[in-house]
């Protein structure tokens, strides 16, 4: 039987994190490096890749790669670049994503093409292309490799914002997670994390306008912190999660699991 420290040890794991130069992806990359993992991260722009390398290299071994994951060729370029640097991957974290907001009557077709492409098609394409590296990672230590898809609570409950293609895409990636899990087991475990509000650039305008309301509505009376996402990712990458696949885990302080529908209070009838 493994000791507790061995159960949660991911030191030396080779992990690819897409969209790892900012937001939740950057939180994940930083946390993995502090845990001793070797991190490969993608970002769209070469300057962002250079900045990420400079910022993160003091924490451990990091390889930042510029790639446009909105295209199949960009996905191929990323996996080829990773394969030039390593012969295996222990995990793929599909974090890169896009969003779009507009009123219902003005919501454009382009919002569906872009958001569904990056949030659903790209994770599938990357998983397919990275599978040989992940299978090599699984055979290297005898334990399963991992794929973690970053979904959203917007795919679990109806959002308060008109981001129709985003919420639909996140619901889709949750179900795609289950489908992939069924077919890639036992050598690759596939799970999803559905974050609630975190302090990211994508969420900043919401936090500026309704931050107090968001915190007040949460049972824990706060939004997510970097250690919340890195803790869950570390668990899902570690031997401690080796009997878990096909799950979608809300990371929202209980926001979605404790939601209630206020209709009427029968005890409040007029006398």
DAHU-V156174 format. One record per residue. OMEGA is omega in degrees with one decimal (NA if undefined). Layout:
BEGIN
OMEGA + OMEGA
END
This chain:
BEGIN
-179.9 + 171.0 + 179.8 + -179.7 + 178.3 + -178.9 + -175.3 + -177.0 + 175.5 + 179.5 + 179.5 + 177.0 + 177.5 + -170.1 + 173.8 + 179.2 + 177.7 + -176.2 + -171.6 + -176.7 + 179.1 + 174.5 + -178.2 + 177.7 + 177.7 + 176.1 + -179.8 + -178.9 + 179.2 + -179.1 + 179.5 + 178.4 + 178.8 + 178.9 + 176.0 + 178.5 + 172.0 + -170.1 + 167.4 + -179.5 + 178.2 + 173.6 + -173.4 + -169.7 + 178.8 + -179.6 + 177.5 + 177.1 + 178.9 + 179.6 + 179.7 + 178.1 + -179.4 + -176.6 + -170.2 + -173.7 + 178.1 + -179.9 + -177.6 + -177.5 + -177.9 + 177.1 + -179.9 + -172.9 + 177.0 + -179.7 + 176.0 + -175.8 + 175.2 + 179.1 + 177.8 + 179.9 + 176.9 + 176.5 + 178.6 + 179.4 + 179.9 + -177.9 + 175.9 + 179.5 + 176.7 + -178.6 + 175.9 + -175.5 + -178.8 + 177.7 + 179.2 + 169.0 + 173.6 + -177.4 + 170.7 + 175.8 + -180.0 + -176.8 + -176.5 + -178.2 + 178.4 + 177.2 + -178.8 + 177.9 + 176.9 + 176.8 + -175.4 + -175.2 + -179.6 + -174.4 + -171.7 + 175.5 + -178.5 + 179.8 + 177.8 + -179.4 + -176.6 + -171.9 + 177.3 + 179.0 + -175.9 + -172.9 + -177.4 + -176.5 + -177.6 + 176.8 + 177.9 + -179.7 + 179.7 + 178.0 + 179.8 + -177.9 + -178.1 + -174.9 + 178.3 + 177.4 + 179.2 + 176.8 + 176.8 + 176.5 + 179.1 + -177.4 + -176.4 + -177.7 + 177.6 + 178.0 + -178.0 + 170.4 + -175.4 + 163.6 + 175.6 + 175.8 + 178.6 + 178.1 + 179.8 + 173.1 + 174.9 + 174.0 + 178.4 + -178.9 + -178.7 + -179.1 + 174.2 + -175.3 + -178.0 + -179.7 + -166.2 + -177.5 + 179.6 + -179.1 + 178.3 + 180.0 + -179.6 + 173.3 + 179.9 + -178.5 + 175.1 + -178.4 + 175.4 + 176.5 + -179.7 + -178.5 + 178.5 + -179.7 + -178.2 + -174.1 + -176.8 + 176.0 + 4.8 + -173.5 + 179.7 + 175.3 + -178.0 + 178.0 + 178.8 + 172.8 + 178.9 + -178.1 + 166.8 + -178.6 + 173.4 + -178.8 + 179.8 + 178.2 + -179.8 + -176.4 + -168.5 + -177.8 + 177.9 + -180.0 + 178.5 + -175.0 + -170.4 + -177.1 + -179.3 + 179.2 + 179.5 + 179.3 + -178.5 + -179.3 + -177.7 + 178.3 + -179.8 + 173.8 + 176.0 + 171.8 + -176.9 + 176.7 + -179.8 + -178.0 + 177.8 + -178.9 + -178.8 + 177.7 + -179.0 + 177.9 + 179.1 + 177.6 + -176.8 + 177.4 + -172.1 + 175.8 + -178.9 + -177.6 + -171.8 + 177.6 + -178.0 + 172.4 + 179.3 + -178.0 + 170.7 + -173.9 + 174.6 + 176.3 + -167.9 + -179.9 + -179.8 + -174.3 + -176.9 + -176.0 + 179.4 + 179.6 + 176.8 + 178.3 + -178.7 + 178.1 + 174.7 + 179.2 + -178.1 + -178.3 + -175.9 + 179.4 + 176.9 + 179.3 + NA
END
